[in-house]
Amino acid sequence: MVDLVGQHAKIQPELDAAISGVLKTGAFVKGPEVKAFSEELAAFTGSTHVIPCGNGTDALQIAMMALDIGPGDEVITTGFTFISTVEVVALMGAKPVLVDVHPDTFTIDPEQVEQAITPRTKAIVPVHLFGQMADMDALMEISVRTGIPIIEDNAQAIGAAWCGVDGLHGQSGTMGLMGTTSFFPSKNLGCMGDGGAVTSSDDAVAERCRQIANHGMSRQYHHDVVGINSRLDGLQAAILRVKLRHLRSYISARQQAAARYDEMLSDVQGVQIPVREYRSSHVFHQYTLKVNPTHRDALRAHLSQAGVPTGVYYPVPGHAQKAFEQFQYDARKFPVSDALAASVLSLPMHTELTEEQQHFIVDSIRNFVDINK
Ligand SMILES: *Cc1c(COP(=O)(O)O)cnc(C)c1O
């Protein structure tokens, strides 16, 4: 599904220099590399502040703590996402109010967000799933009108940009009050362990996030609020600085691979290629097909036999997860998420994917006899 070994081999001298630089300074937690990376990522995204932290799940938690989200509060989000988005709301003692997604783009349906708003709603958390941004035109309009802040879960779409019909534009993670992202190795900007960040252009909110991520500390051993311990390592920051320099070319490699898949799959019956949201660029964290649910798992097994790995993101939507039983979701309210869980199939997608490999993958799909039925 990914080829990090191949990707890193091409930039080995840069990585070696970055890593040995950290070994020489001994700044393993925080320090100059972390500061420099934060500044460079801020410049890349166009966000005023980048608050580095331990991982993308912590980033969501820090953002929610900055809004004082807790018992009695509600956060509107989607269950068609990685577990963290919903899990953190529950962890804060608040209620994750789940709404369904759009059948083509797989991102949160703004009309249902609107209907789910109550006086207890403290935040809206759209997920820019698979590398494409949620409908920020509609979501920002709701946020501005109601005053409910948006936290963009940007773990899968760093570097994507929105260009709305009404002139609204911005990079993923910088349009809402806060954005959160992850540097997990397989993400589009990945480190060699765990890492994450909160982005914000609001000075006060950014300061709060920084404080929360550092034990609620205002100055050494003076703690003003209850915080957590969530930090980015110096080594990870040094590695991320190297990889950030290549992120634009990594994104175009993914986009080119996606265009080749589109072309190769155009004569294959029974698969729907990813639908593009015309107002967002797509940075292809995943290249996800929709196939007939009755054949999906058999196709997957057939591909696996041929040596082609695939992924199902995500087989169980949030409303059906045992961990969230306590919230008693009405299972009939998520027909799109349920249908997607049964029909999505992600193909290998990474910066090192060759045309030859893609031909092999697509031929393997074509050879699956049941695909036409
Ligand atoms: C990966 C991911 C996260 C969590 O990031 P971690 O660094 O693994 O904690 C959160 N949300 C989404 C949508 C993700 O894909």
Ligand as a Chemical Component Dictionary entry (heavy atoms), coordinates in Angstrom:
data_LIG
# 
_chem_comp.id                   LIG 
_chem_comp.type                 NON-POLYMER 
_chem_comp.pdbx_formal_charge   0 
_chem_comp.three_letter_code    LIG 
# 
loop_
_chem_comp_atom.comp_id 
_chem_comp_atom.atom_id 
_chem_comp_atom.alt_atom_id 
_chem_comp_atom.type_symbol 
_chem_comp_atom.charge 
_chem_comp_atom.model_Cartn_x 
_chem_comp_atom.model_Cartn_y 
_chem_comp_atom.model_Cartn_z 
_chem_comp_atom.pdbx_ordinal 
LIG C1 C1 C 0 -4.429 9.074  11.039 1  
LIG C2 C2 C 0 -5.652 9.822  11.400 2  
LIG C3 C3 C 0 -5.842 10.370 12.679 3  
LIG C4 C4 C 0 -4.944 10.070 13.842 4  
LIG O1 O1 O 0 -3.613 10.314 13.689 5  
LIG P1 P1 P 0 -2.530 9.553  14.641 6  
LIG O2 O2 O 0 -1.275 10.284 14.391 7  
LIG O3 O3 O 0 -2.494 8.127  14.200 8  
LIG O4 O4 O 0 -2.997 9.674  16.042 9  
LIG C5 C5 C 0 -6.966 11.135 12.903 10 
LIG N1 N1 N 0 -7.873 11.343 11.947 11 
LIG C6 C6 C 0 -7.742 10.821 10.712 12 
LIG C7 C7 C 0 -8.784 11.107 9.693  13 
LIG C8 C8 C 0 -6.634 10.035 10.394 14 
LIG O5 O5 O 0 -6.526 9.507  9.175  15 
# 
loop_
_chem_comp_bond.comp_id 
_chem_comp_bond.atom_id_1 
_chem_comp_bond.atom_id_2 
_chem_comp_bond.value_order 
_chem_comp_bond.pdbx_ordinal 
LIG C1 C2 SING 1  
LIG C2 C3 SING 2  
LIG C2 C8 DOUB 3  
LIG C3 C4 SING 4  
LIG C3 C5 DOUB 5  
LIG C4 O1 SING 6  
LIG O1 P1 SING 7  
LIG P1 O2 DOUB 8  
LIG P1 O3 SING 9  
LIG P1 O4 SING 10 
LIG C5 N1 SING 11 
LIG N1 C6 DOUB 12 
LIG C6 C7 SING 13 
LIG C6 C8 SING 14 
LIG C8 O5 SING 15 
# 
